[in-house]
Amino acid sequence: MKHKIISLLLLSLVVARGLSAQELRVAPGETLLITPAQQILQLDSLELGDGAQVKFAPGVTRWQVTSAQVVVGNEVVIDGRGASGLAGRPGADAGAMAKECEDGAAGGAGEEGLPGSRGVDISLSWGIAQLGSLRIISDGGAGGRGGDGGAGQRGGDINKCRGGQGGAGGKGGVGGKGGDAGEIALVYWPVGSKVDMTAIARRVSASAAGGAPGAGGAGGDGGAAVEGRYMKGSFAGNKKWLAGGDPGAGGNAGEAGQPGRAESPRLQQDFAKAGRSGNGAARASLPAAGNKATVALSQRVQQLEAQLELLEDRLSTLEQQSR
């Protein structure tokens, strides 16, 4: 099914009781194209219908969305993949044929492929009222292929001399670097009593892989050479053998590029907001106050959550220092 591109026309202001509330709805099967002006959204409600997609226009580097109430249908995709790099230009061919007795020129080297672009940083802070299935992608773009080397020139013809050597083929260009992945963070809390927070891990998938390296370009063909032959000598009937040239060597293939850096997506429940919501799902996550043992267990879980965040921050700092 072809997706219809829709823009911020679907982002409307709804006035109620003298207050303005922002609502964003993407109809089933349609695609919302985020522009640079829409990189940060503060919403009261967000609805993504079955099969809806969110994509990003060139120039968008992040998407930060906070919404108090979110409804997500089935097979919804937020696609923030980086664009693939362009291929390098091929090297120039050296020409048809060298002058008599001269060696052929070498073919030009292929240019390096361009790097893939970085994935979009996606930061979502959502109160989830309904969840079907959601896929979030922020992979880096693939590096561009290196340009092919140019062909070597044909060696010059024999004329009282041996034939010229064929020119060497040009080297293939290096493949472009894969783009780095964008960061993905989903912080969520339940809205309503029918939300099963334990299903989040099964219904939300996230990918933040580094972009694939670009392949190296092929080496150019070596130039041909004329074959040896007998030429007329100085005396009548006398013939002299003149050697031909050797064909030029083929160019070396270019090296592959480097892969992009991957990231670790983060999905985390906001227990503080879940507790304030006072609904059944929140009570399932945070046990009732009457049971001291379960309350202590809940508090311990929250402490571990906080410690895990600190460890993630430290790990991120160490990764940055090691680069």
Buried (B, 14 or more C-beta within 10 A) or exposed (E): EEBEEBBBEEBEEEEEEEEEBBBBBBBEBBBBBBEEEBBEBEBBBBBBBBBBBBBBEEEBBBBBBBBBBBBBBBBBBBBBBBBBBBBBBBBBBBBEBBEBBBBBBBBBBBBBBBBBBBBBBBBBBBBBBBBBBBBBBBBBBBBBBBBBBBBBBBBBBBEEBBBBBBBBBBBBBBBBBBBBBBBBBBBBBBBBEEBEBEEBEEBBBBBBBBBBBBBBBBBBBBBBBBEBEEBEEEEEEEEEEBEBBBBBBBBBBBBBBBBBBBBEBBBBBBBEBBBEBEBEBBBBBBBEEEEEEEBEEBEEBBEEEEEEEEEEEEEEEEEEEEE
